[in-house]
């Protein structure tokens, strides 16, 4: 198991399970929250088979949430990324393996210095199949005792996704010298690439 320990209506996107055919194969969608979406977007943008990564918000009730509102931790929303990927190249289970590798799923409502329900670890499944894969993988990881504490990642049905404000898109790529990017995001990407160095098919 390839896991390592890691210490406006216009913006609403209605995305169920997308299995539409395209030139590269079969598309599927995953919606995941694992702390700051700058981090998760940066990591998944490096993965071969990933077609698109959008930072945004899921899990709350408020219409058209803003970053400022979500940052209060009172809206029910989590910072997430919505990943469109070619399931002929990378499976949903492999997407989740990367997800669990790039954050600590044992800390409740927290990733490092980022604290609040908006930073919770959560999988918003788009189908019963995705739910079953997520639940089984969590059981396997807990049984393998990859971490010292049990996984607290929530597995919830997908309801809605709101794109984040434009300035969040490709944040790491646009601000590589920003302190948070250098201290938090860059090490995640370096560690992930090192871990998967024997599987170059996962990288462009």
C-alpha positions in Angstrom: 0.0 0.0 0.0 1.6 3.2 -1.2 1.1 5.4 1.8 3.7 7.3 3.8 3.4 9.3 7.0 3.0 13.0 6.5 3.4 15.3 9.4 -22.2 34.1 -6.4 -24.2 31.3 -8.3 -21.6 31.7 -11.0 -19.1 29.8 -9.0 -21.3 26.8 -8.2 -20.5 23.7 -10.1 -22.9 20.8 -10.3 -20.7 17.8 -10.7 -22.0 14.4 -10.0 -20.1 11.3 -11.1 -18.7 12.3 -14.5 -17.9 9.3 -16.6 -18.0 11.0 -19.9 -15.6 9.9 -22.6 -13.0 12.2 -24.0 -9.8 11.9 -26.0 -7.7 10.7 -23.1 -10.2 8.1 -21.8 -12.8 8.1 -19.1 -13.4 11.0 -16.7 -14.2 10.8 -13.1 -14.5 13.4 -10.3 -13.2 13.3 -6.8 -13.9 16.0 -4.2 -11.5 16.0 -1.3 -10.6 18.2 1.7 -7.3 17.8 3.4 -6.3 21.1 4.9 -5.5 24.2 3.0 -6.6 23.8 -0.6 -3.4 25.5 -1.9 -1.6 22.4 -0.7 -4.0 19.8 -2.2 -4.3 21.6 -5.5 -0.5 21.8 -5.8 0.0 18.1 -5.1 -2.7 16.8 -7.4 -1.7 19.1 -10.2 1.5 17.0 -10.4 -0.2 13.7 -10.8 -0.4 12.0 -14.2 -3.9 11.2 -15.2 -5.3 14.3 -13.4 -7.0 16.5 -16.0 -8.1 19.4 -13.9 -7.9 20.5 -10.2 -10.2 23.3 -8.9 -10.0 24.7 -5.4 -13.3 25.5 -3.7 -15.7 24.8 -0.9 -18.1 21.9 -0.1 -20.0 20.6 2.9 -21.9 23.7 4.0 -25.3 25.2 3.5 -24.6 28.8 2.8 -25.2 29.9 -0.9 -22.1 31.3 -2.6 -19.7 31.1 0.3 -16.7 33.4 0.2 -13.2 32.7 1.5 -13.7 35.2 4.3 -16.9 33.4 5.4 -15.4 29.9 5.2 -12.4 31.1 7.1 -14.5 31.8 10.2 -15.1 28.0 10.6 -18.8 28.6 11.2 -20.2 27.9 7.7 -19.9 24.1 7.7 -17.8 24.4 4.5 -14.4 22.7 4.1 -11.7 23.9 1.8 -11.6 21.2 -0.9 -10.3 20.5 -4.3 -12.4 19.0 -7.0 -10.3 16.7 -9.2 -11.2 15.6 -12.7 -9.1 12.6 -13.6 -8.8 9.9 -16.3 -9.7 6.6 -14.5 -8.0 4.7 -17.3 -4.7 6.2 -16.0 -5.2 6.6 -12.3 -8.0 5.0 -10.2 -10.1 6.6 -7.5 -8.3 4.4 -5.0 -5.0 5.7 -6.2 -6.3 9.3 -5.9 -7.2 8.5 -2.3 -3.8 6.9 -1.6 -2.2 10.2 -2.7 -4.7 12.1 -0.6 -3.9 10.2 2.5 -0.2 10.5 1.8 -0.2 14.3 1.6 -1.9 15.2 4.8 -2.4 13.9 8.4 -5.9 12.3 8.5 -5.7 11.6 12.2 -5.9 15.3 13.4 -9.5 16.5 13.8 -10.2 19.9 12.2 -6.5 20.6 11.9 -3.5 20.4 9.6 -0.4 21.8 11.2 -1.0 25.4 12.1 -4.2 25.5 10.1 -7.0 25.0 12.6 -10.8 24.9 12.1 -13.5 22.8 10.6 -12.7 24.3 7.2 -9.5 22.3 7.3 -11.0 19.0 8.2 -10.1 15.8 6.5 -13.1 14.8 4.3 -14.0 12.7 1.3 -17.2 13.8 -0.5 -18.2 10.8 -2.5 -20.0 11.0 -5.9 -21.2 7.4 -6.0 -21.8 4.4 -3.9 -18.7 2.9 -5.5 -16.6 5.8 -4.3 -18.0 5.5 -0.9 -17.2 1.8 -0.7 -13.7 2.4 -1.9 -13.1 5.1 0.7 -14.5 3.2 3.6 -12.5 0.1 2.7 -9.3 2.0 2.3 -9.7 3.7 5.7 -10.3 0.4 7.3 -7.2 -1.0 5.7 -5.0 1.9 6.7 -6.3 1.8 10.3 -5.6 -1.9 10.4 -2.1 -1.4 9.1 -1.5 1.3 11.8 0.2 3.6 9.3 -0.4 6.4 11.9 -0.2 6.2 15.7 -3.8 7.5 16.0 -7.0 6.4 14.1 -8.1 8.1 11.0 -10.8 10.8 11.5 -11.4 11.5 7.8 -15.1 12.0 7.2 -16.9 10.2 4.3 -19.9 12.2 3.2 -22.1 12.4 0.1 -21.3 15.1 -2.3 -24.0 17.8 -2.5 -22.4 21.0 -4.0 -19.1 22.6 -4.9 -18.4 26.3 -5.2 -15.3 27.4 -6.9 -12.9 29.5 -4.8 -12.1 33.0 -5.8 -9.8 33.3 -8.8 -6.7 34.4 -6.8 -6.7 30.9 -5.1 -6.3 29.1 -8.4 -2.7 27.8 -9.0 -1.6 29.7 -5.8 1.5 27.6 -5.3 2.6 27.9 -8.9 2.0 31.7 -8.9 3.6 32.3 -5.4 6.4 29.8 -5.0 8.4 32.2 -2.8 5.6 33.0 -0.5 6.6 31.8 3.0 3.6 29.4 3.4 4.3 27.9 0.0 8.0 27.4 0.7 7.6 26.1 4.3 4.4 24.0 3.9 3.6 23.2 0.3 7.0 22.6 -1.3 8.0 19.9 1.3 4.8 18.0 0.6 5.4 17.9 -3.1 9.1 17.0 -2.6 8.2 14.1 -0.2 5.4 12.9 -2.5 7.7 12.8 -5.5 10.4 11.0 -3.5 7.9 8.4 -2.3 6.6 7.7 -5.8 10.0 7.9 -7.5 9.8 4.1 -8.4 6.4 4.8 -10.2 7.1 7.5 -12.7 3.8 6.7 -14.5 2.2 8.8 -11.8 3.9 12.0 -12.9 3.9 13.9 -16.1 
